[in-house]
């Protein structure tokens, strides 16, 4: 197959295929490996598609499991009631004084209810992968509970919660960096 110019005309000597026409327009040398029949053209296209498909498969990242957070459910947590025993804040432990009551009740999939000394509270929560928890929208009644109580530490610990762990009758809720650690027993 030859491509040559005769005056203003571009001439192709040999079989004409889409590749030879494109090569003639670009005035590039034509490869002798170009298909000469429709069947060879189809096979070449199929081969090109297989190479592209292989490239896509190899270049795709590993499979990622996507779990909607609404699908996360923990039988040990949902429907359970817990009473606070100890709050650790910045490494210092505070045991719940006699007469004060701090509870968490995981009432439904996203509702957290409880008592913070003399006040009631409710909040929403979401579980995340690998034992993560987010507690948001904490609403507290505004009763005065007296002198020093653990109410603020307790509620701040819930608000900063990032992980939880249930082992038998013990629940631990931790903040990022363990600034707050709340220890509960099953109520």
C-alpha positions in Angstrom: 0.0 0.0 0.0 1.3 3.4 -1.0 0.2 7.0 -0.3 1.5 9.6 -2.6 0.5 13.0 -3.9 -0.1 13.8 -7.6 -0.5 17.6 -7.8 -3.5 18.5 -5.6 -4.7 14.9 -5.4 -3.8 12.4 -2.7 -3.5 8.9 -4.1 -3.7 5.6 -2.3 -2.4 2.5 -4.1 -3.7 -0.7 -2.6 -6.8 -1.6 -0.5 -8.6 1.4 1.1 -9.7 1.2 4.7 -10.6 3.8 7.3 -7.1 3.7 8.6 -5.5 4.3 5.2 -7.8 7.3 4.6 -6.9 8.8 8.0 -3.2 8.2 7.3 -3.5 9.8 3.9 -5.1 13.0 5.3 -2.3 13.3 7.9 0.3 12.4 5.2 1.8 9.9 7.6 3.5 6.7 6.5 0.9 3.9 6.4 1.7 0.8 8.4 1.6 -2.5 6.6 -0.1 -4.0 9.7 -3.4 -2.3 9.0 -6.4 -4.5 8.4 -7.2 -5.2 4.8 -10.7 -6.7 5.3 -13.7 -5.9 7.4 -13.1 -9.0 9.5 -9.6 -7.9 10.4 -11.0 -4.5 11.3 -13.5 -6.0 13.7 -10.8 -8.2 15.3 -8.6 -5.2 15.7 -11.4 -3.2 17.4 -12.2 -6.1 19.7 -8.5 -6.4 20.6 -8.4 -2.6 21.4 -11.5 -2.9 23.5 -10.0 -5.8 25.5 -6.9 -3.8 26.1 -8.9 -0.8 27.4 -11.1 -3.1 29.6 -8.0 -4.7 31.0 -6.5 -1.3 31.7 -9.7 -0.2 33.5 -9.8 -3.3 35.7 -6.1 -3.0 36.7 -6.3 0.8 37.4 -9.5 0.6 39.5 -8.8 0.8 43.3 -9.6 -2.1 45.5 -13.2 -2.7 46.3 -14.5 -0.5 49.1 -17.3 -1.7 51.3 -19.8 1.2 51.7 -22.1 0.9 54.6 -24.8 3.5 55.2 -24.5 4.5 58.8 -28.2 4.0 59.3 -27.5 0.3 58.7 -25.2 0.0 61.7 -26.8 -1.6 64.7 -25.4 -3.0 67.9 -27.5 -5.4 69.9 -25.5 -4.6 73.1 -26.3 -0.9 72.9 -29.7 -0.5 71.4 -32.5 -0.8 74.0 -30.0 -0.8 76.9 -29.8 1.4 80.0 -26.6 2.4 81.7 -25.7 4.2 84.9 -22.5 6.3 85.2 -19.9 5.2 87.7 -16.8 7.3 86.9 -15.9 10.2 84.7 -12.3 10.7 83.7 -11.4 14.2 82.5 -7.8 15.0 81.4 -6.6 12.0 83.4 -8.3 12.9 86.6 -11.1 10.5 87.9 -14.4 11.7 89.4 -16.6 9.1 91.0 -20.3 9.8 91.0 -21.3 11.1 94.4 -24.0 9.3 96.4 -27.4 10.7 95.5 -26.5 11.9 92.0 -27.8 9.9 89.1 -26.4 10.0 85.6 -27.9 7.6 83.0 -27.9 6.9 79.3 -30.8 5.0 77.7 -30.3 4.0 74.1 -34.0 4.1 73.5 -34.1 3.6 69.7 -31.8 3.6 66.8 -31.1 7.3 67.0 -32.5 8.5 70.3 -30.6 8.8 73.6 -32.4 9.7 76.8 -31.2 10.0 80.3 -30.7 11.8 83.5 -27.9 14.2 84.4 -28.2 14.6 88.2 -31.5 16.5 88.7 -32.0 17.2 85.0 -33.4 15.1 82.1 -31.8 15.2 78.7 -32.3 13.8 75.3 -30.0 13.6 72.3 -29.5 11.9 69.0 -26.8 9.5 68.2 -25.3 7.7 65.3 -23.0 4.7 65.2 -20.0 4.7 62.9 -17.7 2.0 61.7 -15.3 0.3 64.1 -17.0 1.2 67.3 -17.5 4.9 66.6 -20.3 7.0 68.0 -21.5 10.6 67.6 -23.8 12.1 70.1 -25.5 15.4 68.9 -28.3 17.8 69.7 -28.2 17.4 73.5 -31.2 19.1 75.1 -31.2 19.4 78.9 -33.8 20.6 81.3 -32.6 23.7 83.2 -33.1 22.7 86.9 -30.6 23.8 89.5 -29.0 20.8 91.0 -27.1 22.5 93.8 -23.4 23.1 94.4 -20.8 21.1 92.5 -22.1 18.2 90.4 -20.7 16.2 87.6 -23.4 17.3 85.3 -21.2 19.5 83.0 -18.4 16.9 82.8 -20.9 14.2 82.0 -22.7 16.2 79.3 -19.5 17.4 77.8 -18.2 13.9 77.7 -21.3 12.8 75.8 -21.0 15.7 73.4 -17.3 14.9 72.7 -17.9 11.1 72.4 -16.2 9.4 69.5 -16.0 5.7 70.4 -17.7 3.2 72.6 -17.0 -0.3 73.9 -19.4 -2.7 75.5 -18.1 -5.7 77.5 -20.7 -7.7 79.4 -22.2 -5.2 81.9 -19.8 -2.4 81.3 -20.0 0.5 78.8 -17.1 2.8 78.1 -17.5 6.0 76.0 -14.4 7.9 75.0 -13.7 11.2 73.3 -11.0 11.7 70.7 -7.6 11.8 72.5 -9.3 10.3 75.7 -9.9 13.8 77.2 -13.2 12.4 78.4 -13.7 8.8 79.4 -17.1 7.8 80.8 -17.5 4.4 82.6 -21.0 3.0 83.0 -22.5 -0.2 84.4 -25.7 -1.8 83.2 -28.7 -0.4 85.0 
